[in-house]
Amino acid sequence: MRLSDDVQFAAFATTLLLAAACAAPAPARILVAADTVVINGPAPVRLAVAAVNARGDTLSARWLTFRASNDGVITLEKRGVVRCHRQGDASVLVSQRGRFRRLSVHCRPIYIFGLPYPTPLVLGQQPVPLQIEAFDSSHQRITELAGIVEGLDPDVVTYSGGLLHPVGFGSTNYTIDFSGVTYTYGIAVIRRLVQEPLALVAGEIRTWRLPTGRSEISLVADSMLPTASRPVLQTYRANCAQKRRRAGEQHWYCLSTGEGRLIVSNANPVGSRRIVRGELQLFELPR
C-alpha cells in the first residue's frame, strides 16, 4: 500500500519536529556565579552555571557539556560537579551549541586552622569582616577561602556578605564548612554601658554600678609617661582579675552580684593642681 503525498509529508514533518525537540536548544549566553571557584576541602562542589536563551529563560542543565583540564588537580564527579585532589589551579570548560565559558578552579586544601581571635562584637557597632586563619600542609597561610557559615543564633549575630552583624546581647557558636573541612567558633556580643572621657581634680572620686554577672573595664590614661599622674581604678564588692597591663592602661575583668561598684579617683592630695585625665569604658559580658 502506497501512502499519499500528503501523508508522507506529514510523517516527514513530524520526524523533523521530534528531532528538533530532542536537539539541544541554542543558548544566548552561559552564566556563572563567578569566574573563579575556590575549593578548600575534599567534598564535591557543584558549579553554579546556567545557560539562558535570548529571552533570558534558563535552559535545562542537561544540555551543558563540562570538560576539566587533565592535570590531576580536579576531576568531574558527574555533570557540573567538581572534586579537588591536590593543591593547584585547574579549569573547566562549559559549552552548549557553540557557546563556551571557562571557569578557573583554585584548589586550596586546608590542613590546619590557626587559633581563633575571640574578639567580641559590641552591640550597636558596624558589621565586621569574618576573620579566619587557615594553613596548607606546608604551613603556608591560605588567602583564598570559600565556606558556608551555619548555626549562628540569629537573635545574637547574623552573617551576610562576608560580614558579621551584631544583633543582640549574648553568645553563640557557628560552624564554617569549607567543602568538607569544618571548624566551630564561639562569638559573643557584649554591651557597652559606659564610654566616658574623664578629667578628675585632685582628691575627686567617681563611682559607677557594676552589672550583675561578668563585666570588662578599661581605663586608659591620656599620658603614657611613667612619671605622669594617672587616674586610679578600684572596685568594691566585686571579684576582679587584671589583664596584662600596658603603658597607661588598666584593664580588668570582674564578676559582681549586683552590689559591686567601679571607682575611679585622682589620688593626688586635695589642693594639688594636678588633674588626671583618661577614658573609661565599661562593658557587660554574656554569662
Residue pairs with C-beta under 8 A, 6 or more apart in sequence:
3 11
24 63
24 96
24 97
25 53
25 59
25 63
25 97
26 53
26 97
26 98
26 99
27 51
27 52
27 53
27 59
27 63
27 96
27 97
27 99
28 52
28 53
28 54
28 99
29 51
29 52
29 99
30 49
30 50
30 51
30 64
30 94
30 95
30 96
30 99
30 100
30 101
31 49
31 50
31 51
31 52
31 101
32 47
32 48
32 49
32 94
32 101
32 103
33 48
33 49
34 48
35 103
35 104
36 103
36 104
36 105
36 106
37 45
37 47
37 82
37 103
37 104
37 105
37 106
37 146
38 106
38 108
38 144
38 145
38 146
39 45
39 82
39 84
39 105
39 106
39 107
39 108
39 146
39 179
40 108
40 109
40 110
40 134
40 142
40 144
40 145
40 146
40 147
40 178
40 179
40 181
41 84
41 109
41 110
41 177
41 178
41 179
41 180
41 181
42 83
42 84
42 109
42 179
42 180
42 181
43 83
43 179
43 180
44 77
44 81
44 82
44 83
45 81
45 82
45 83
45 179
46 80
46 81
46 82
47 66
47 80
47 81
47 82
47 92
47 94
47 103
49 61
49 64
49 80
49 94
49 101
49 103
50 58
50 59
50 61
51 58
51 59
51 61
51 63
51 64
51 96
51 99
52 58
52 59
53 59
59 96
61 79
61 80
62 79
63 96
63 97
64 79
64 80
64 94
64 95
64 96
65 94
65 95
65 96
66 76
66 79
66 80
66 92
66 93
66 94
67 76
67 92
67 93
67 95
68 74
68 75
68 76
68 82
68 90
68 91
68 92
68 93
69 90
69 91
69 92
71 88
71 90
72 85
72 86
73 84
73 85
73 86
73 87
73 88
73 89
73 90
73 105
73 107
74 82
74 83
74 84
74 85
74 90
74 92
74 105
74 107
75 82
75 83
75 85
76 82
76 92
77 83
82 92
82 105
84 105
84 107
84 109
84 179
85 107
86 107
86 109
87 107
87 108
87 109
87 136
87 137
88 107
89 104
89 105
89 106
89 107
90 104
90 105
90 107
91 102
91 103
91 104
91 105
92 102
92 103
92 105
93 100
93 101
93 102
94 100
94 101
94 102
94 103
95 101
106 144
108 136
108 142
108 144
108 145
109 136
109 137
109 181
110 134
110 135
110 136
110 142
110 178
110 181
111 135
111 136
111 137
111 139
112 134
112 135
112 139
113 132
113 133
113 134
113 135
113 183
114 133
114 134
114 135
114 141
115 133
116 133
116 185
117 131
118 186
118 187
118 188
120 187
120 188
120 189
120 190
120 285
121 128
121 157
121 164
121 166
121 187
121 188
121 189
121 190
122 166
122 189
122 190
122 191
122 192
122 283
123 166
123 168
123 169
123 189
123 190
123 191
123 192
124 166
124 192
125 166
127 163
127 164
127 165
127 166
128 163
128 164
129 162
129 163
129 164
130 149
130 159
130 162
130 163
130 164
132 145
132 147
132 176
132 183
133 141
134 141
134 142
134 145
134 178
135 141
135 142
136 142
145 178
146 178
146 179
147 176
147 177
147 178
147 179
148 176
148 177
149 159
149 174
149 175
149 176
150 174
150 175
150 176
150 177
151 172
151 173
151 174
151 175
151 184
152 158
152 159
152 172
152 174
153 170
153 172
154 167
155 167
155 168
155 170
156 166
156 167
156 168
156 169
156 170
156 171
156 172
156 187
156 189
157 164
157 165
157 166
157 167
157 172
157 174
157 187
157 189
158 164
158 165
158 167
159 165
159 174
164 187
166 189
167 189
168 189
169 189
169 190
169 191
169 284
169 286
170 188
170 189
170 286
171 186
171 187
171 188
171 189
171 286
172 186
172 187
173 184
173 185
173 186
173 187
174 184
174 185
174 187
175 182
175 183
175 184
175 185
176 182
176 183
176 185
188 285
188 286
189 286
190 216
190 283
190 284
190 285
190 286
191 283
191 284
192 281
192 282
192 283
193 208
193 211
193 215
193 282
193 283
193 284
194 208
194 280
194 281
194 282
195 279
195 280
195 281
195 282
196 279
196 280
196 281
197 277
197 278
197 279
197 280
198 206
198 231
198 264
198 276
198 277
198 278
198 279
198 280
199 275
199 276
199 277
200 206
200 231
200 264
200 265
200 266
200 275
200 276
200 277
201 266
201 275
202 266
202 268
202 269
202 270
202 271
202 272
202 273
202 274
202 275
203 265
203 266
203 268
203 269
203 270
203 271
203 272
204 265
204 266
205 263
205 264
205 265
205 266
206 263
206 264
206 265
207 236
207 261
207 262
207 263
207 264
208 261
208 262
208 282
209 260
209 261
209 262
210 235
210 238
210 254
210 256
210 258
210 260
210 261
210 262
210 282
211 256
211 258
211 284
212 256
212 257
212 258
213 255
213 256
213 284
213 285
213 287
214 253
214 254
214 255
214 284
214 285
214 286
214 287
215 253
215 254
215 255
215 256
215 282
215 283
215 284
215 285
216 251
216 252
216 253
216 254
216 282
216 283
216 285
217 233
217 235
217 240
217 250
217 251
217 252
217 253
217 254
217 262
217 280
217 281
217 282
217 283
218 249
218 250
218 251
218 280
218 281
219 231
219 233
219 249
219 250
219 251
219 264
219 278
219 279
219 280
219 281
220 248
220 249
220 250
220 278
220 279
221 228
221 230
221 231
221 248
221 249
221 276
221 277
221 278
222 248
222 277
222 278
222 279
223 230
223 248
223 277
224 247
224 248
226 247
228 248
229 266
229 267
229 268
229 274
229 276
230 248
230 276
230 278
231 264
231 265
231 266
231 276
231 277
231 278
231 280
232 264
232 265
232 266
232 267
233 250
233 252
233 262
233 263
233 264
234 262
234 263
234 264
234 265
235 252
235 254
235 260
235 261
235 262
235 263
236 260
236 261
236 263
237 256
237 257
237 259
237 260
237 261
238 254
238 255
238 256
238 260
238 261
238 262
239 254
239 255
239 256
240 252
240 253
240 254
240 255
241 252
241 253
241 254
242 250
242 251
242 252
243 251
243 252
243 253
244 251
245 251
248 278
253 285
254 260
262 282
264 280
266 274
266 275
266 276
268 274
268 276
